[in-house]
């Protein structure tokens, strides 16, 4: 059976998680809204991930809403002691599936309670405060009022660790003055490279960086260079894109998502790919050219 022991670990606070995890967003219905197309297949993917050694699952109660967390609960509860579940708060869905900010104190507290109930976890391992920008764009401004609510819930014992999502370096600095920050989850991949300096700074601090859309998200990565390198290595382009992220910095934790067991194992196999210096130079140039356009 495929395992991911070779990828190593990085800490989320006092939790050691393997660098290849699993993102549960794709388990919800189309547009991350409603129940899964195939409930049994969704349960099978979650169980296969844990069986393969994954001990870091990323989710949110606004996936569905509620559907993804309930799938995780039904597939994996009672949870293995080693399993870390990370969720995010700061948004909600309307009846049509639109993504809306939900950052008022009462909304943040309700979100944590919803996650606790639907996951069947008394204490959430990590809660990321998710800023809702323009799409996945960043918005400057203070996060103090919202983060202080989250920090209070941590002090109450509802949350073990706190992270931030869709934030700037300045917001991370502000956040660290309020409570310990164990991870930052922003958009980043082989092409979308605006966070290069932030990743390096967080690595110096021992803080994990968790890229969302590591494979491009709703617009999968397309590059002739990526395809050429993948062919040379006998791998898929997406496996090479994940391997590049693993080699980019030791504090990067990956959470590629899928609703397919076969695709899950394909993603996990990226942990065994070692890119030569020459391959890294070729792949780095993809991001450089993308930024230049």
C-alpha positions as CSV (number, residue, x, y, z in Angstrom):
1,X,0.0,0.0,0.0
2,X,1.2,3.5,-0.9
3,X,2.3,5.5,2.2
4,X,3.7,9.0,2.6
5,X,6.4,8.4,5.2
6,X,9.1,9.9,2.9
7,X,7.7,13.4,2.9
8,X,8.6,14.2,6.5
9,X,6.7,16.4,8.9
10,X,6.4,20.0,10.0
11,X,4.8,21.3,13.2
12,X,1.4,23.0,13.6
13,X,2.1,24.3,17.1
14,X,2.7,21.1,19.1
15,X,1.2,18.9,16.4
16,X,3.6,17.1,14.0
17,X,1.8,16.7,10.7
18,X,3.1,15.1,7.5
19,X,3.8,17.5,4.7
20,X,1.4,15.8,2.3
21,X,-2.1,16.1,3.7
22,X,-5.6,16.2,2.2
23,X,-8.0,19.0,1.4
24,X,-11.7,18.1,1.7
25,X,-13.2,20.9,-0.3
26,X,-13.9,18.8,-3.4
27,X,-16.0,16.3,-1.4
28,X,-19.0,18.8,-1.4
29,X,-21.3,19.1,-4.4
30,X,-20.7,21.3,-7.5
31,X,-19.4,24.7,-6.6
32,X,-18.5,23.4,-3.2
33,X,-22.3,23.5,-2.5
34,X,-24.7,20.8,-1.4
35,X,-24.1,17.1,-0.8
36,X,-21.5,15.1,-2.6
37,X,-22.3,13.5,-6.0
38,X,-21.4,10.1,-4.5
39,X,-21.5,9.8,-0.8
40,X,-19.9,6.3,-0.6
41,X,-17.0,7.5,-2.8
42,X,-16.5,10.5,-0.6
43,X,-16.3,8.4,2.5
44,X,-13.9,6.0,0.7
45,X,-11.5,8.8,-0.2
46,X,-11.3,10.0,3.4
47,X,-10.7,6.5,4.7
48,X,-8.1,5.8,2.0
49,X,-6.2,9.0,2.9
50,X,-5.9,8.1,6.6
51,X,-5.0,4.5,5.7
52,X,-2.2,5.8,3.5
53,X,-0.7,7.8,6.4
54,X,-2.3,11.2,5.9
55,X,-2.6,12.9,9.3
56,X,-3.6,16.4,8.3
57,X,-7.1,17.1,6.9
58,X,-8.2,20.6,5.9
59,X,-11.9,21.4,5.9
60,X,-14.5,24.0,6.7
61,X,-18.1,24.0,7.8
62,X,-18.9,26.4,5.0
63,X,-18.0,23.7,2.5
64,X,-21.5,22.4,1.6
65,X,-22.2,24.0,4.0
66,X,-21.9,21.4,6.7
67,X,-21.7,18.5,4.2
68,X,-17.9,18.1,4.2
69,X,-17.5,18.1,8.0
70,X,-20.3,15.6,8.4
71,X,-18.6,13.3,5.8
72,X,-15.4,13.5,7.8
73,X,-17.2,12.7,11.0
74,X,-19.1,9.8,9.5
75,X,-16.0,8.4,7.7
76,X,-13.4,8.8,10.5
77,X,-15.0,9.2,13.9
78,X,-13.9,8.1,16.4
79,X,-10.8,9.7,15.2
80,X,-7.3,8.3,15.4
81,X,-5.2,10.0,18.0
82,X,-2.6,11.1,15.4
83,X,-5.1,12.9,13.1
84,X,-5.1,16.7,12.9
85,X,-8.2,18.4,11.5
86,X,-7.8,22.0,10.4
87,X,-10.8,24.2,9.7
88,X,-11.5,27.8,8.7
89,X,-14.0,30.4,9.7
90,X,-14.9,33.8,8.4
91,X,-17.4,33.1,5.7
92,X,-20.9,31.7,5.1
93,X,-23.0,30.5,2.2
94,X,-26.4,31.9,1.2
95,X,-29.2,29.7,-0.2
96,X,-27.8,30.0,-3.8
97,X,-24.3,29.0,-2.7
98,X,-22.7,32.5,-2.8
99,X,-19.7,33.1,-0.5
100,X,-20.3,35.9,2.0
101,X,-18.1,37.3,4.7
102,X,-19.1,36.3,8.3
103,X,-16.7,38.1,10.5
104,X,-18.9,39.5,13.3
105,X,-18.1,38.2,16.7
106,X,-21.3,36.2,17.0
107,X,-20.7,34.7,13.5
108,X,-17.2,33.6,14.3
109,X,-18.3,32.0,17.5
110,X,-21.2,30.3,15.8
111,X,-18.9,29.0,13.1
112,X,-16.6,27.4,15.7
113,X,-19.7,25.8,17.4
114,X,-20.9,24.5,14.0
115,X,-17.5,22.9,13.3
116,X,-17.4,21.3,16.7
117,X,-20.8,19.9,16.3
118,X,-20.5,18.6,12.7
119,X,-17.0,17.2,13.2
120,X,-17.9,15.8,16.6
121,X,-14.8,17.4,18.1
122,X,-14.9,19.0,21.5
123,X,-11.7,20.9,20.7
124,X,-10.8,21.9,17.1
125,X,-7.1,21.3,16.5
126,X,-6.5,24.4,14.3
127,X,-8.9,27.1,13.3
128,X,-7.9,29.5,10.5
129,X,-9.4,32.9,10.5
130,X,-10.2,33.4,6.8
131,X,-10.3,36.9,5.3
132,X,-12.7,37.2,2.5
133,X,-11.2,39.5,-0.2
134,X,-12.1,40.1,-3.8
135,X,-12.4,36.5,-4.8
136,X,-9.1,35.1,-3.5
137,X,-7.4,38.5,-3.5
138,X,-6.0,40.1,-0.4
139,X,-7.4,43.1,1.4
140,X,-5.3,45.3,3.7
141,X,-6.7,46.4,7.0
142,X,-6.6,45.4,10.7
143,X,-7.7,41.8,11.7
144,X,-7.4,42.6,15.4
145,X,-11.1,42.7,16.3
146,X,-11.9,39.4,14.6
147,X,-8.7,37.6,15.8
148,X,-9.3,38.7,19.4
149,X,-12.6,36.8,19.2
150,X,-10.8,33.7,18.0
151,X,-8.1,34.1,20.6
152,X,-10.8,34.3,23.3
153,X,-12.3,31.0,22.2
154,X,-8.8,29.5,22.3
155,X,-8.4,30.6,25.9
156,X,-11.8,29.0,26.6
157,X,-10.4,25.7,25.4
158,X,-12.6,25.4,22.2
159,X,-9.6,25.8,19.9
160,X,-6.1,24.3,20.3
161,X,-4.2,26.4,17.7
162,X,-4.9,29.5,15.6
163,X,-4.0,30.1,12.0
164,X,-4.7,32.8,9.4
165,X,-5.9,32.6,5.8
166,X,-5.9,35.0,2.8
167,X,-3.8,37.5,4.7
168,X,-0.9,39.9,4.1
169,X,2.5,39.9,5.8
170,X,1.4,43.0,7.8
171,X,-1.7,41.1,9.0
172,X,0.4,38.1,10.1
173,X,2.6,40.5,12.1
174,X,-0.5,42.0,13.7
175,X,-1.9,38.6,14.4
176,X,1.3,37.4,16.1
177,X,0.9,40.2,18.6
178,X,-2.5,38.9,19.6
179,X,-2.0,35.1,19.8
180,X,0.5,32.5,18.5
181,X,-0.1,31.8,14.8
182,X,0.8,28.3,13.7
183,X,0.0,28.5,10.0
184,X,-0.8,30.8,7.1
185,X,-3.0,29.5,4.3
186,X,-2.9,31.6,1.2
187,X,-3.1,31.0,-2.6
188,X,0.2,29.8,-3.9
189,X,1.4,27.5,-6.6
190,X,4.0,27.1,-9.4
191,X,2.5,30.1,-11.3
192,X,0.9,32.2,-8.5
193,X,4.1,33.2,-6.6
194,X,3.3,36.5,-4.9
195,X,4.0,35.0,-1.4
196,X,7.6,34.0,-2.0
197,X,8.9,36.4,0.5
198,X,6.2,35.6,3.1
199,X,7.0,31.9,2.8
200,X,10.7,32.5,3.5
201,X,9.9,34.8,6.5
202,X,7.5,32.2,8.0
203,X,10.1,29.5,7.6
204,X,12.5,31.5,9.7
205,X,9.8,31.8,12.3
206,X,8.9,28.1,12.3
207,X,5.4,28.8,11.0
208,X,3.8,26.5,8.5
209,X,2.6,27.8,5.1
210,X,-0.3,25.9,3.6
211,X,-1.0,26.8,-0.1
212,X,-4.6,26.6,-1.2
213,X,-5.1,25.9,-4.9
214,X,-1.7,24.2,-5.1
215,X,-2.6,22.9,-8.5
216,X,-4.4,26.0,-9.7
217,X,-7.8,25.3,-8.2
218,X,-10.7,26.0,-10.6
219,X,-8.2,26.8,-13.4
220,X,-5.7,23.9,-13.3
221,X,-2.1,24.8,-14.0
222,X,-1.2,24.7,-17.7
223,X,2.4,25.0,-18.9
224,X,4.4,23.4,-21.7
225,X,7.5,23.5,-19.5
226,X,5.7,21.7,-16.7
227,X,4.5,19.1,-19.1
228,X,8.0,18.6,-20.6
229,X,9.6,18.1,-17.1
230,X,6.8,15.7,-16.1
231,X,7.3,13.6,-19.2
232,X,11.0,13.5,-18.6
233,X,10.4,12.3,-15.0
234,X,7.7,9.8,-15.9
235,X,5.2,11.7,-13.8
236,X,2.1,13.7,-14.3
237,X,2.3,17.5,-14.5
238,X,0.3,17.8,-11.3
239,X,2.6,15.4,-9.5
240,X,5.6,17.6,-10.5
241,X,3.8,20.8,-9.4
242,X,3.2,19.2,-6.0
243,X,6.8,18.0,-5.8
244,X,8.0,21.5,-6.6
245,X,6.0,22.9,-3.7
246,X,7.5,20.3,-1.3
247,X,11.0,21.3,-2.4
248,X,10.2,25.0,-2.4
249,X,10.5,25.3,1.4
250,X,10.4,22.9,4.4
251,X,7.5,24.7,6.1
252,X,5.1,24.1,3.2
253,X,2.3,21.7,4.0
254,X,0.2,20.5,1.1
255,X,-3.5,19.8,1.1
256,X,-4.4,18.7,-2.5
257,X,-8.0,17.7,-2.7
258,X,-9.8,15.1,-4.8
259,X,-13.0,13.1,-4.7
260,X,-11.3,10.0,-6.3
261,X,-9.3,7.4,-4.5
262,X,-7.1,6.8,-7.6
263,X,-6.4,10.6,-7.8
264,X,-5.6,10.6,-4.1
265,X,-2.9,8.0,-4.5
266,X,-1.6,9.9,-7.5
267,X,-1.3,13.0,-5.4
268,X,0.4,11.2,-2.5
269,X,2.9,9.7,-4.9
270,X,4.3,13.2,-5.6
271,X,6.1,12.8,-2.2
272,X,8.5,10.4,-3.8
273,X,9.6,12.7,-6.6
274,X,12.9,14.4,-6.2
275,X,13.5,17.3,-8.6
276,X,17.1,17.9,-9.7
277,X,18.5,21.5,-9.5
278,X,18.1,21.8,-13.2
279,X,14.4,20.8,-13.0
280,X,13.8,23.3,-10.3
281,X,15.4,26.1,-12.4
282,X,13.2,25.2,-15.3
283,X,10.1,25.2,-13.1
284,X,11.0,28.4,-11.3
285,X,11.0,30.1,-14.6
286,X,7.3,29.4,-15.1
287,X,6.4,31.6,-12.2
288,X,8.8,34.3,-13.3
289,X,7.3,34.5,-16.7
290,X,3.8,34.4,-15.3
291,X,4.5,37.4,-13.1
292,X,6.0,39.3,-16.0
293,X,2.8,39.1,-18.1
